[in-house]
Amino acid sequence: MSNKRPEFQAPPEVFYNEDEARKYTSNTRMIEIQNQMTMRALELLALNEDEPSYLLDIGCGSGLSGEVLTEQGHYWVGFDISKSMLEIAKEREVEGDLIELDAGMGVPFRPGTFDGVISISALQWLCNADKKWHNPIKRLHSFFTSLYTSLKRGGKAVFQFYPESPSQVELITSQAMRSGFTGGVVVDYPNSTRAKKMFLMLFAGVSNAVMPQALGTEGADNTVAYTSNRERNNNRHRGKPAKKSKEWIQNKKNRKRKQGKDVRADSKYSGRKRKVKF
């Protein structure tokens, strides 16, 4: 059996065929993990406990996460690109409404429909170009822009996901922030290879939201905050001379001299800024 991640083997609607969907749904370890991560997502959402919420489950699959939502007293709609997964969810008679949908095409719901959003192990699939016309940046932007609209102001979305690399995390978060969200990444148990879990937490219409504390950090702040108006770090090169400046040129000459290379003699004209001729 291949040890490759599922998203590297085939598109989700192909990988999760009938056989794979049934194996996934009957695997007791998968069921336990789905239950744990869904409960953690609900904890991060911090919904009003006095009344049920109307939630969207993105990448709902065969309804394992949706069953947890129902048990916690919430109403939900779930969508997935895998028809086989959704057929099993129907067989299992889950209580949420189910839709076959590609998240990269956008979220087709009315503005302000949902109180909150959860997604378990699905977001990283949008970073793949499974078809010739797929552009991950455009698909992420379309997804997050429409998702932002479908949430009530002050609503939250929590995505548990498995990024391939830090650059993929940056790609996902940057597109979310450009779509209007604020928020950041929460990393539970960052020092554990097996227990480590990453959650992207997004806020719609909230500029001063406080990120929750990650689990397993023993009081340390293990969140990475992002905003839609991120400032450039102008002190990035603090302590280094500006490129092409006199000091920069002098340092470069000294390095070449140490390497035994021939270098032009220093003069008062080194690094001089020439006037623009008209």
N, C-alpha and C positions, 0 to 999 in steps of 0.2 A: 504494500500500500504506500502511496506517495505521501511524503511528509510535508508537501507544499501546502500553503494556505489555500482554502477553497477559492478565494477570489482570483488566484493565479492560475487555476486549472480550467475554468470555463465561466461564461457569463452566468449570473445567478439563476436565470430562468432555465438554463441548460444543466447546470450543476445540480440544482435541487429538482431532479426528476422524481417520478413516483417512488422509485426504490430508495433514493437518498432521503427523500422527505419522510418516508415511513421509518427508516432507520433513525433519523434524527429525532423524530417525535417519540419513539419508543425507547430511546437511550436514557436510562435513569440518571446518568451523570449530567447529560445535557439538560434534562428537566430541572435538576437541582440547581445548576448554574443559572439557567434562565430565571428561575424563581428568585434566587439571591440577587441577581443583577436588577431585576424588575423592582424588587422591594427597595433596593438602594436608590434606584432612579426616583421612586416615589418619595423616598426620604429627602432627596435633593430638591424635588419639586416643592416640598413643604406646603401641600395643599390644605385648604380649609377642612378641618376634620369634622365640622358640624354639619356639612352637607356634601352630597356627592358631586363630583366634577365630571365634565364632559371632555374626554381625552382622545388624542390621536396617537395610534401606535404605528410607527413607521417601520416597515419590514416586519410585519406581525407574524409572518410564517404560518405555522399550523395552529397558532393561537395559544402557545404556552404562556407568553407574557400577558396576553389578554385575559387569561383565566385568573391571573393574580390581580389584575385590575378589577375584575368582577368580584372576586373574594373580598377586596378592600372597599367595595360599595360604590365603585365608579361606573359610569357609562362610557363606552368607547367605540371608536371606528378604527379599523385597521386596514392597511393596504400593503400589498406585496407584489413583486413582479413575477413570482413563481406560481403558476396556475396549480401545480401539483401540491404545493404547500397549502394553498387556499382550499383545495378540494378536501384535504385531510381535516382542515379546520372546520369545514362544513359537516363532515362525517362525525366529528367530535362534538358538534352542536354547541360551539362556543356562543356566547351571548352578544358579542359585538357584531356590528355591521362590517362586511368584508368587501374589499374592492381590489381588483387586479389592476395594478398601476406601476409605471416606471417613475420613480421619484425624480429622475433627471429631467423629466418632461414638465415638472412643476406640480404643485399641490392644488387641485381644482376645487377649493372650498370657498364659501362666502367669507368676506372679511369678518373677523372677530368671532369665528365659530367655536373655537376651542379654548378651554381654560388652561390646558397644558398639553405637552407633547412628550412622549418617551420613544426611544428607539434602542433596541438591543442588538448589537453585533451586525449592524447593517450599513452604517455611514461610509465605511471605507470602500465599499463596492462602487460608489460614485466616482472614485478617483481613477477608475479604469476606463479605457477606450475600447469597448467590446465590439463596436461597429465602426466602419470607416468614417461615418459622419459624427461620431462621438467626440466631444471636446470636454474633458473633465472640468475645466474652469467655467465654461458656459453652463454646463449641467449643474454644477454646484451653485452657481449664481442664480439660475432659474429656480432651483429647489429652495434655496434659502429666502429669496425674495418673495416667492408665493407663500412660503411657510410663515414668514413674518406677518403677512397680511391676514392669514387665516387665524392667527392668535389674537385673543383679547389683549387690550393694552394692559401691561403688567403681567401678562402670561409668561410662562417659562417653558423651555424645552431642554430635555436632558438626553444626550446621546452617549450610550456606552459603545465604544468602538475600539478597533485594533489597528492603529496606524502602522504603516510599513516603516516609516522613518520620521524624524523631526520635521523634515521639509514637507511631508504630507500633512502633518498637524498644522503647519503654517499655512499651507494651501487651503485647508478646510476652514480654519478660523478666519483667515483673511477674507474669504468669500462671505462668511457669515456676518462679519462686521461691516463689510461694504453693503450688505443688504439691510442694514439698520439695527442689527442686534448688538447688544453689549454682553459681556460675560467673560468666560475663560475656561481653562481646563483644570479639572480636579483629578489628581492622581492618588488613588487609594493604595496603601501598602507599597510605596515606591521602591523599597529595598528588598522586596520579595519577588523572585522570578515567577512563582506560580500564582500568588495571590494578587499581584499587581493588576489594577484595573484603571482604565482611563475614561473619564467622562467629560464631554463637552457640555457646558451649561450655558444656556443663552437666555437673555431677558429681552422681551419685546416692549419698547416704550418706557424703559427704566434706565435712567442715566447714572443713578447713584446706588445701584444694587450691591449688596455685600455678598461676596463669594463664601460658600459654606466651607467648613473645615474638612480636609481629607482624612480618611481613616488610616490608622497605622503610622501616623507621623509624630506621635508623642509631643504634641504641642507646637511642632514646627509648621509654618505656613507652606503647604505644598500645593499651592494653586498658582496658575499663571493667568493673570488678568489681561484682557484685551478690550479695547474700546474702538468705536468707529472713527474716532479722531486721534489716532496714535501719533505722538510727536516723535520726530526724528531725534536720534541721540547725537547731538552736536559735539559731545565730548569723546566721541569714539576714538579719535586719534590724539587725545590729550597727551602731551609729553613728547610728541614726535613733530619734527619740522614739517611745514607745509611742502607738498611736492613742488619741485622746480624752484624752491626758494634758495637763497644763497647758502644757507646752512645745509639744506638737503643736498645741494651739489657738492659742497665741501666734504660731507660725510661719504658720498658716493665715490669721490676721488680718492679719499683715504683708504676705502675698502679695496679699490683697484690697485693702489700702490702696495698694499699688504700682500696682494696676490701676485705681485711682480710684473704688473702690466704697465705699459707706457701711458702716462696721463699728461695732459697739457698742464703747463705751469700755472699756479694761481695768479690772479691779477685782480685789480680793483673792479674789473668789468664782469667777474664771475657772478652769475645770477642777476645781472642787470635787466631791468624791464625796459624794453625798447618802446619808444613812442610810436603810435600808430600813424602811418603815412596816408595822407588823403590824396 
